[in-house]
Amino acid sequence: MTASTASSLAQTRSLLQHLWGYPDFRPPQGDVIQTLLTGQDALIILPTGGGKSLCFQLPALMQTGLTLVISPLVALMENQVQDLQQRRLPAALLHSEMASVDRKKVLWALETQQLRLLYLSPETLLSAPVWQRLCVPNLKINGLIVDEAHCVAQWGETFRPAYYRLGAVRPALLQHKPPTTRLAIAAFTATADPTTQDTIERILGLDHPHRVRLSPYRSNLFLTVQSISTPRGRRQRLIQFIGSQFRQSGLVYVRTRHDSEALAIELKQQGHATAAYHAGLAANDRRQIEQDWLKGTLQFVICTNAFGMGISKPNVRWIVHYHAPFLLSEYVQEIGRAGRDGKPAIALMLISSWLDPDDKTRWNFFQQQMRSQIQSAQKLAQAIPPHGSVASVSKQFKEGAKSLSLLYKTGTLSWLDPFHYEINRHKNNGNRNNTHNAAVNSVQPMQTYLSTKNCRWQSLLSAFGCDEEAKSFCCGHCDLCRKR
């Protein structure tokens, strides 16, 4: 360690103690912070509850200039910014649900360079009012943080196509800045297998990133999968399990909005303090449910994957997956809500046996839906102009932005900047079948996890590329280890 590095580390440790009250960093926080302070690109994979946000917040506060934090969910942004603002730190957020007066205040703070951290979604980043202000030459931007970076690979193709344009942000911004400007990109996530890591690096345009990866293993999380014969049996097992938890805080994950509402009605009638949570609720209703759960007014929430990221409550003792998630990354994110205080927590998943075809029907529907989306995008791609703007294509075609993302993934489209594209229809057309197969096969890791006969955590370690650690691994406390 050089003298300058030691001095910088001492300074960051002093700021950590002053602002957060922690005596020292947890490994590898110090290493990650030093990487960001040197302006190097980074890909950071730390388990849920591993202190990722501190790794980019502290360097941002130590530097003059602005750090942009790209975040997928309003709840995730609000949770972090509220904590920073309570500490009187120069941080703010922008999202589409904000009141106009609040939005204007943040834009003014951005213009007058009062901020060190600005949280926003990919879509807000690329909106005209924000982009124009970011391109002002004298606005110093130190870096771009992509939080929950697995969303780049998981959502960029269909659900959130703006993610696929993030790789064009850095070169476009640098065109408006002084020639010596450096703008680093750091991607943070808890769930990225080797393929997803490569996808994140390629789409974001990371330049020889410093990689830090810790195992997703959480010794205090007890994983259990139980087979249920009938829909009625599934409900009865859920009710029995909740009753055994002595009113401790938890979450119940379901697949659909209808499931969340139907279960919430039934359990509230039985006297449970709960509520349904899904993306179809009004923003104010979602925020109220989140706050009621955090305060303990609600013992548990029955939610879709809209509740998967960003809500941090230390004393969550249990998670139930009423239905199996389709994606293993989704599952690891969701069980990561539990046991953040380091104390034991249970993650129970209910799956149907051959007597109950419900789960198989859901899996088949999910795969067919993916096939249909890809086929529609491919058909639409033939009608899209060979070059133009995302805005004009989105206005002309209902699913135009998604089709552009698909073309980008297959290698037939290049971004001229975050708003304009160029298509070479003769390039890499053979990749379209690979795109289709990759999307459909994305559910295979979860199916492998459910059918494993070995340790549950060993299966997860293998799926996320921790091959050495997975060898002969036995957690000793999952349902399969306990059977042995």
N, C-alpha and C positions, 0 to 999 in steps of 0.2 A: 504494500500500500504506500503510495507516494504521500509526501507531506501535505500537498494540496488536497488530495482525496481524504486524508485523515481529518484535516481542518474542516472540509465540507461536511463530512459525516458527523463531526462533533456539532457543527452548526445545525444540521437537520435534527439531531437528537435533542439539542437544546430547545428547538422550536416545537418538537413533538411533546416534550415535557411541559412547555409553557402553554400550548394551545389545547392539547388533549389530556394531559396529565399522566400519560404512560411513561414508565421509567426508561424503556428501551424498545427497539423494534423487534418484531418477530421475524425470524428468517422466512423468506429471503427479502423482506421489505427494504432493508438497507441497500442491498444490491440493486434492486429495481429502482429505487429513488436516485441512486448515483447514476444509473444508466440514463434516466430521463433528464437529469441535470446536465449531462454531457451532450444532450441533443441527439442521441442515437435512437434509431427506430427499435421497437421492441415488441415481442409477442409474449404475453405473460399469462400463464395458466395456473391459477391458484384455486384450491377447493373453496366451496361456499363457506362464508364466514372466515375466510383467510385474510381479511384486511386489505382487499384490493384497492378500495377507494382512497385509502390513506396514501397509497403508493404514488398516486398522481396528484392528489390534492396538495400534499406538502411541497413537492417541487414547484407547482404552479404558484404557491404563495411566496416562495423564496425568490422568484424572478420578477422583474418588471415586465409588463406586457400581459397578454391574454392567452389563456389556455382554453381551447374549445373541447367540451366533453359531449360526445355523441351518445345518446342514451335512448333505448327503445320505448320506454314506458313513462308516462307522466308520473305515476306513483314512485318510480325509481328516482326520477329527478327531484321530485318534491321532498322525498325522504332525505336525500343527501344535502340539498340546498338549505332546507330548514335547519339542519344540524349546523351547517357552516354559518348561516346568518345569526343563529343564536349565540355563536362564538364571536359575532361582530366581524366576520371575515368578508372580503369583497367578492361575493358570489351571487349569481342570479340564474334564472332559468327563463326560457321562452317556449311556449307551446300554444297550440291552437285553441285550447280551452280557457285561456286567460282573458280577463276583462280588458277592454281596449285601453283604459287608463293605465293599468298595470303594465301592459305591453309597451306603451309609449315610454313609461319610466325606464324600463330595461333598455330599450333602444337608445334613449338619451344617455344612460350610463355607459352603453357601448360606445357611442359616438365620442363622449368626453373622456374615454379611457379610464373609467373609475373601477373597472372589474379586473379580477385576476382569473376567475373561473366563470364560464358561461355554459350552462347545460342546455342542450336542445336536441331535437330529433333530427334524423337525416332530412326529412321533408322540410322542417323549419330552417335548417342550415341552408338549403337550396332555394328558399323562398326569396323573392326579389328584394323586399325591404332589408332582410338580414344580409344577403349576399352583397348588396351594394355597399353597405357599411363596412363589411369585412374587407372589401377590396380597396378601401382608402389607403393610399401609400404610407401615411405616417402612423397607421394603426399597427402596432407591433403584435404579432401573433407568434407565440413560442412553439406551440404544438397542437396536435389534434389527438385527443384520446377517444378511442372507440370502446366504450364499455359494453359488456355482454356481447363481445365480438362474434360469438357463434351465430348471432342473428344475421350477420353478413352472409353466411353460407346457407343458413336455414330459411331465411325469409326473403333474400334478395331476388330470387327468381320469380316469385309470384306475389306473396303477401305484401312485401315492402320493397318494390323495385328500386327505390331511391338508394338503398344500400349498395347496389351494384355500381352506382355512380361516384361513390366516395373516393375511389382510386384516382379520379380526375380532379379532385379538389385541390390537392397540394400544388401540382404544376400550374393550375389556373390562378391560385392565390399568389404564387411566387412571381407571376408575370406583372403583378401590380406593386410588388415590394422592392426595396433597394436590392442591388445585385448580390450583396453579401448575406442576405437573409437566409437563415436556416429554419426549417419547419419540420419538426420530427413528428412521426406518427407512432403511437403505442396502442396496441390492441390488448384488452383485458377480457378474460373469460374464465369460467370454472369448468366448462364442458366443451372440449374440442379434441376429437380423436385425431390421429395423424393426417387423415385426408382433409378433415375440416381445417386443421392448422395450415396446410398448404393452400387451401382455398382462400382463407383469410389473408395470407401473405400475398397471394397473387392479385386478389381483387383490390386490396388496399394499396398495392404497389409498395410494400415494405422493402426498404433497401438494406439487405444483409442484416436483418433484425437480430438483436440480442434476445435469445430465447430463455425463458425461465419456466419450468414446468414442475409442479409438485403433484404428487399422487392425489386422486380424488378421494382416497380412503379416509373415512371419518370413524374412528374407533368407538365413538359414543352413539353411532347410529345402528340400530338393530333391524336388519332387513328381513321381512317375512312375506311370502306369497302363499295365499290360501285359495284352494279351488272350491267353488260354490256350484251347487247343482241346479238351482232355479233362481229366477229373479226375486222371488219372495225370500229365498234363503240368503240372497245377497243383502237385502234390506235388513233381515233379522240379525245377520252377522255384524253389520255396521252398527246397529242399535246396541247390540251386546257389547261390542268393543268400546263404543263411546261411554257406555255405562260403567265400564271397568276402569276408566281413566280418572275417576274422582274429580271431575270438573276441571281438569287441567286443560290448558290451551292447546288447540290443534287445528288442522285443516282437513277438509274432505275434497278431493279432486274428482270431478266427473268430466264426461266428454262433451256434453251439450248444454246449452242454456236451459232447455226444457228439463233435463235431468236435475240441474241445480235448483230450479224453482219448485219442481215436484217434491224433491227430497226435503227442501227447506220447509215447505208447508207441512209435510207429514211430521217432521221432527219438532217443529214449533208447537204443533198440536199436542205432542207428548211432553211439552214443558221445557224443551231445550232452548237455550239462548243462542240462536243462530240466524243466518241470513244467506240468501242466494247472491252470488257475485259472478258477473259475466260482462263481456264487452258491450252487450246490448243495453246496459243500464246507463242512465244519464251520469255525466261526470260527477256532479255533486253527490249523487247517491253512492257511487263507488267510493268517493273520498270519505263519506260518512261511515260506510261499512268498515273501511280500513281503520279509521280512527276508533270506532267502537270496539273492534277486535284488538287493536293495540292497547287500549285502555282496560280491556277485560270485560267490558259490558257484554260482548259476545264471546262465548266460550270457544266457538269454532265457526268457520265460514265454509259454506258449500260452494265451491268455485270451479270454474273452468281454468284453462291454462293462462287466462288473462291475469291471474293472481300469481303467476310463476316466478316473477322477478321483482326485486326492489323493496319488498316489505320486510323490514328487519325487526324481528321481535325475539329477544334472547331466549325466553322461557317456553318455547313451543315444544311440547313433550311428545307429540304424535302427529303423524301424517297418514291418512288413509287414501289410497287410490281406489276409488269405488269402481273405476274402469281402468284397464291398463293403458298408459300413454302409448302412442304410436312410435315415438322417437325416444331413444335411450337418453339423449342429451336433455330432453324435456323432463324425464324422470329424475335424473340427477339434480337438475335445477330445483325441482319441486320438493324432493326429500331434503334438499339443502336448507329449506326454511326451518327445519327442526334442529334442536339441540345446539343452538349457536352460543349458549352459555357454557358449553363443554360438558354438560350433564347428560345422562343417558336419555335417549329418545327412540321411539318406535316408528318404523315406516312399514305399514301393512298395505299389500296390494291384493285385491280380490279379483280372481279370474274365473271364468265359467268352465265347467266340465262339459263333456260331450252331450249331456242332457239339456244344456242351456245354450242355444246357438247365438245368443245376443252378441257376444264378443266377436265371434267369427264374422257375423254380419257387419259389425262396425269396421273391422279390418278390411273386409272386401270393399265396403263403401269408400273408405279412405283411399285405397289403392286405385279404385275406378275413378274417383274424383281427381286424383293426381294425373292419371292418364288423360282424362278429358281436358284438364287445364292445359296440359302440354300440347295435345293435338290441336286445340283451339288456337293456342299461341302460334304454333307452327303454320297453321292455315292463314292466320292473319298476317304473319310475317311476310308472306308473298305479296301482299298488297301495300306494304309500307314503302314509302319512297326511299331510294338508296342513300339519301343524305337529307338532313333536316334537323329540326329541334324536337326535343321531348315534348314540349308544350303543344306544338302543332299536331304531333301524332296522337297525343292523349286526347286532344279536342276532337280530332277526326274519327278516332277509333276508340270504342269503349274500353278495350283491354290493350290499348296501344303500348303503354309503358311496360306492361308485363311481357309483351312480345319483344320489345327492345332488349329487355333483360335476358330473355331466352337466347336471342341472337348473340348477345355479348358472351353468354356462357358457352355457346357452341363455337365461339371464335370467329364468327362471321361479321361482327360489329366492333368498331372501335369508337371510343369516346374522344371527340375533339376537345371537349371541355365538359363540365358537368351537365351542360344543357344541350349540346349538339353532338350528333353521331354521324358515322359514315359506315355503309354496309358494303362488303365484298361478298356477293352471293355465291361465288365459286370457291370460297375458302372454307375448309373444314366442315363441309356439309355432312360428312360421315359422322360427325360428333353428335348429331341430333338423336340417333338411336341410343348412344351412350348416355345422353342426358335423360332420356325416357327411362332407361334401365336403372340408372343411378337413383332417380326419384322413387321408382317403385321399390327398389332394393333397400331404401333407407330404413324400412321397418324391420329388416332382418336382424339387426343387433338386438332389438327388444325381444323378438321371438327367441333368439338364442339365449338371452338372459332368463326368460321364463322357463325354458326347457332344460337348463343346465342341471346337472346332478352334483356338481361340486359347489364350493363356497360361493355365495352370491357376490361377495366383494371381489373374489378372484375373477369372476366373470366380468365385472365392471372394470377392473384394472386391465384386463386383456383388451376389452373393447376400446379403452381410451389410450392404448399404446404403451402401457406400463408393463411390458413383457417380462422384464427381469424380476420386478416385484411380484408379478402374478405367479411366477414359478413356485409351485408347492405352497401357495399362500392359503392360509386358513384363519379366518377372523375369529372363529370359535363361538360366535354369538348370533349368526344368522340362522334361519330356520333349518337349512340343510346341514350346517355344522352341528347344530344341537341334536339333530337326528342321529348323527354319527357318534 
